[in-house]
Amino acid sequence: EDCLDDLRRASDGGAVNATIVLGQQLIGSQSSADVQQGRALLLQASEHARSAEAALILAENEPESSAERIFYLRQAANRGHPKAMALLGTTMTSSGMWEAGIKWLKTASNLGDGRASLSL
């Protein structure tokens, strides 16, 4: 609990990494109030700090092939996150969006993401 308090103080002070870690901890909670607070913190980091990592965490907590998952993966991928590019590519190809999916897989592969290389 002390760790969460420290993260809250750092997040309140504007530390983006603390906001992301706190959001990730809360979104994995059993409490729906904590999950909502975690999502809000991650959205804040994604939108205001333009954090690719926060967008990726949001995407990973959405159902497979959902519009929300694709939205957050696209945000993270457009910000240069290779893992997000690979996940976006596989999500798009499994949803029938072959051309766009292959483009993202190739981009991620060119940046050294092994999962993307294996998917091509």
Backbone hydrogen bonds, N-H to C=O, Kabsch-Sander energy under -0.5 kcal/mol:
donor,donor_aa,acceptor,acceptor_aa,energy
5,D,1,E,-2.2
6,D,2,D,-2.4
7,L,3,C,-2.4
8,R,4,L,-2.7
9,R,5,D,-2.4
10,A,6,D,-2.4
11,S,7,L,-2.9
12,D,8,R,-3.0
13,G,9,R,-1.5
14,G,11,S,-1.8
15,A,10,A,-2.5
16,V,14,G,-0.9
19,T,15,A,-2.1
20,I,16,V,-2.4
21,V,17,N,-2.5
22,L,18,A,-2.9
23,G,19,T,-2.5
24,Q,20,I,-2.6
25,Q,21,V,-2.4
26,L,22,L,-2.7
27,I,23,G,-2.5
28,G,24,Q,-0.9
29,S,26,L,-1.8
35,V,31,S,-2.4
36,Q,32,S,-2.3
37,Q,33,A,-2.3
38,G,34,D,-3.0
39,R,35,V,-2.6
40,A,36,Q,-2.3
41,L,37,Q,-2.3
42,L,38,G,-2.5
43,L,39,R,-2.9
44,Q,40,A,-2.3
45,A,41,L,-2.4
46,S,42,L,-2.7
47,E,43,L,-3.1
48,H,44,Q,-2.5
49,A,44,Q,-0.9
49,A,45,A,-0.6
51,S,45,A,-2.1
52,A,50,R,-0.5
55,A,51,S,-1.6
56,L,52,A,-2.3
57,I,53,E,-2.3
58,L,54,A,-2.3
59,A,55,A,-2.4
60,E,56,L,-2.5
61,N,57,I,-0.8
61,N,58,L,-0.9
62,E,59,A,-1.9
66,S,63,P,-1.9
70,I,66,S,-2.3
71,F,67,A,-2.4
72,Y,68,E,-2.5
73,L,69,R,-2.7
74,R,70,I,-2.6
75,Q,71,F,-2.0
76,A,72,Y,-2.4
77,A,73,L,-3.0
78,N,74,R,-2.8
79,R,75,Q,-0.9
80,G,77,A,-2.0
81,H,76,A,-1.9
85,M,81,H,-2.1
86,A,82,P,-2.4
87,L,83,K,-2.7
88,L,84,A,-2.9
89,G,85,M,-2.5
90,T,86,A,-2.4
91,T,87,L,-2.6
92,M,88,L,-2.8
93,T,89,G,-2.4
94,S,90,T,-2.2
95,S,91,T,-0.8
95,S,92,M,-0.5
96,G,93,T,-1.4
97,M,92,M,-2.9
98,W,96,G,-1.3
101,G,97,M,-2.4
102,I,98,W,-2.9
103,K,99,E,-1.9
104,W,100,A,-2.1
105,L,101,G,-2.4
106,K,102,I,-2.7
107,T,103,K,-2.2
108,A,104,W,-2.6
109,S,105,L,-2.6
110,N,106,K,-2.6
111,L,107,T,-1.1
112,G,109,S,-1.9
113,D,108,A,-2.4
114,G,112,G,-0.8
117,S,113,D,-1.7
118,L,114,G,-2.2
119,S,115,R,-1.4
120,L,116,A,-1.0
120,L,117,S,-0.6
